[in-house]
């Protein structure tokens, strides 16, 4: 645990006890909901850390049983930006999101919403992957919502951990993926991007 704390702080864990001129990296929580989101996301990252450390030494190995990114993909996601232009729309206003959401009810188009947070490790790993998907699937709308910025929207969709990807069609949730699960997310996008067959 000490090594994890040390690596997260970028050095000796005891350095956090010494007053410093550097900007504080302490996060103060004033909402039990925000703390629960942070705690759930940290548990997810903490479970992935041993897998990441174990598999960094393996060449291009995929963790199919965990259905998450391969070691090479984790490294790419952490260090590289998206290769193509991003089509992800970030919403910073609840009103703007509501307008977009209401207008989407009239269209038979898939919307994928990424609920994330700036302090969420798995979210940072998935960001370039999500951007690449937005460039790849141009018939799908990709949206991004920060759970701290638009906590009311996150609550409306019952988001309990980050990242959470909610797939919407005509105003209704059709699927959701919780966690940094690239393959599962892409599979569900492919499943729902085609128009449903309505009964005559």
VOKELO-493696 format. One record per residue (C-alpha): residue number from 1; x, y, z. Coordinates in steps of 0.2 Angstrom, whole numbers, plus 5000, padded with zeros to 4 digits. Layout:
BALO|num|X|Y|Z
BALO|NUM|X|Y|Z
...
***
This chain:
BALO|num|X|Y|Z
BALO|1|5000|5000|5000
BALO|2|5015|5012|5004
BALO|3|5022|5010|4986
BALO|4|5005|5014|4979
BALO|5|5003|5029|4990
BALO|6|5021|5034|4986
BALO|7|5018|5032|4967
BALO|8|5002|5042|4967
BALO|9|5011|5056|4977
BALO|10|5025|5055|4965
BALO|11|5038|5052|4978
BALO|12|5041|5048|4996
BALO|13|5024|5046|5005
BALO|14|5030|5055|5020
BALO|15|5033|5070|5009
BALO|16|5015|5074|5011
BALO|17|5018|5078|5029
BALO|18|5031|5091|5026
BALO|19|5025|5109|5023
BALO|20|5029|5114|5005
BALO|21|5028|5129|4994
BALO|22|5020|5118|4980
BALO|23|5002|5120|4977
BALO|24|4991|5108|4988
BALO|25|4985|5092|4980
BALO|26|4973|5088|4995
BALO|27|4955|5086|4989
BALO|28|4942|5092|5001
BALO|29|4925|5084|5000
BALO|30|4910|5094|5005
BALO|31|4897|5082|4998
BALO|32|4894|5063|5003
BALO|33|4889|5060|4985
BALO|34|4905|5066|4978
BALO|35|4915|5057|4991
BALO|36|4906|5040|4986
BALO|37|4910|5043|4968
BALO|38|4928|5046|4972
BALO|39|4929|5031|4983
BALO|40|4921|5020|4971
BALO|41|4932|5025|4957
BALO|42|4948|5024|4968
BALO|43|4943|5006|4972
BALO|44|4942|5002|4954
BALO|45|4959|5009|4950
BALO|46|4966|5001|4965
BALO|47|4960|4984|4958
BALO|48|4968|4987|4941
BALO|49|4985|4993|4948
BALO|50|4992|4976|4951
BALO|51|4986|4970|4934
BALO|52|4995|4985|4926
BALO|53|5011|4982|4935
BALO|54|5011|4964|4932
BALO|55|5007|4965|4913
BALO|56|5018|4980|4908
BALO|57|5032|4968|4906
BALO|58|5022|4957|4894
BALO|59|5023|4962|4875
BALO|60|5006|4967|4869
BALO|61|4996|4955|4880
BALO|62|4977|4957|4881
BALO|63|4967|4954|4897
BALO|64|4952|4947|4889
BALO|65|4946|4939|4905
BALO|66|4945|4956|4913
BALO|67|4939|4964|4897
BALO|68|4949|4979|4899
BALO|69|4964|4987|4890
BALO|70|4980|4978|4886
BALO|71|4996|4983|4894
BALO|72|5002|4992|4878
BALO|73|4985|5001|4877
BALO|74|4985|5007|4895
BALO|75|5002|5014|4891
BALO|76|4997|5022|4875
BALO|77|4981|5030|4883
BALO|78|4992|5037|4897
BALO|79|5005|5045|4887
BALO|80|4997|5049|4869
BALO|81|4984|5060|4863
BALO|82|4970|5054|4851
BALO|83|4977|5051|4834
BALO|84|4962|5059|4825
BALO|85|4951|5074|4828
BALO|86|4939|5072|4843
BALO|87|4920|5074|4840
BALO|88|4916|5073|4859
BALO|89|4905|5087|4865
BALO|90|4909|5092|4883
BALO|91|4894|5100|4892
BALO|92|4897|5113|4905
BALO|93|4879|5118|4908
BALO|94|4865|5108|4914
BALO|95|4853|5118|4903
BALO|96|4863|5116|4887
BALO|97|4864|5097|4891
BALO|98|4845|5096|4894
BALO|99|4842|5105|4877
BALO|100|4853|5093|4868
BALO|101|4845|5078|4877
BALO|102|4828|5084|4873
BALO|103|4832|5086|4855
BALO|104|4839|5069|4854
BALO|105|4823|5061|4858
BALO|106|4816|5066|4841
BALO|107|4831|5057|4832
BALO|108|4835|5038|4830
BALO|109|4853|5042|4834
BALO|110|4864|5034|4847
BALO|111|4872|5045|4860
BALO|112|4886|5039|4871
BALO|113|4889|5050|4887
BALO|114|4905|5048|4896
BALO|115|4903|5053|4915
BALO|116|4920|5057|4921
BALO|117|4930|5067|4933
BALO|118|4946|5077|4932
BALO|119|4953|5067|4947
BALO|120|4948|5050|4941
BALO|121|4963|5039|4935
BALO|122|4953|5027|4924
BALO|123|4944|5041|4916
BALO|124|4961|5048|4910
BALO|125|4966|5031|4903
BALO|126|4949|5030|4893
BALO|127|4949|5048|4887
BALO|128|4960|5046|4871
BALO|129|4951|5029|4868
BALO|130|4934|5038|4869
BALO|131|4940|5052|4857
BALO|132|4946|5039|4845
BALO|133|4929|5031|4845
BALO|134|4921|5047|4841
BALO|135|4932|5049|4826
BALO|136|4928|5031|4821
BALO|137|4909|5031|4823
BALO|138|4904|5047|4815
BALO|139|4885|5042|4815
BALO|140|4886|5042|4834
BALO|141|4885|5057|4845
BALO|142|4898|5057|4859
BALO|143|4896|5068|4875
BALO|144|4906|5071|4890
BALO|145|4900|5077|4907
BALO|146|4911|5080|4922
BALO|147|4901|5073|4938
BALO|148|4908|5088|4949
BALO|149|4903|5101|4937
BALO|150|4886|5094|4932
BALO|151|4882|5084|4948
BALO|152|4863|5086|4945
BALO|153|4865|5077|4928
BALO|154|4876|5063|4936
BALO|155|4863|5061|4949
BALO|156|4849|5060|4937
BALO|157|4858|5045|4928
BALO|158|4862|5037|4945
BALO|159|4881|5037|4941
BALO|160|4890|5029|4956
BALO|161|4908|5027|4949
BALO|162|4919|5034|4935
BALO|163|4920|5032|4921
BALO|164|4902|5027|4917
BALO|165|4897|5027|4899
BALO|166|4878|5028|4896
BALO|167|4871|5024|4879
BALO|168|4855|5033|4875
BALO|169|4843|5032|4860
BALO|170|4828|5042|4858
BALO|171|4829|5048|4876
BALO|172|4830|5031|4884
BALO|173|4845|5022|4891
BALO|174|4849|5006|4881
BALO|175|4865|5001|4889
BALO|176|4879|5007|4901
BALO|177|4897|5002|4904
BALO|178|4905|5005|4921
BALO|179|4924|5006|4921
BALO|180|4938|5007|4909
BALO|181|4931|4993|4898
BALO|182|4936|4997|4880
BALO|183|4930|4981|4871
BALO|184|4914|4980|4880
BALO|185|4910|4999|4876
BALO|186|4914|4997|4858
BALO|187|4904|4981|4857
BALO|188|4889|4990|4864
BALO|189|4891|5005|4852
BALO|190|4891|4993|4837
BALO|191|4876|4984|4844
BALO|192|4865|5000|4846
BALO|193|4871|5011|4832
BALO|194|4860|5003|4819
BALO|195|4842|5008|4818
BALO|196|4830|4997|4828
BALO|197|4817|4987|4818
BALO|198|4800|4994|4823
BALO|199|4785|4983|4822
BALO|200|4773|4988|4808
***
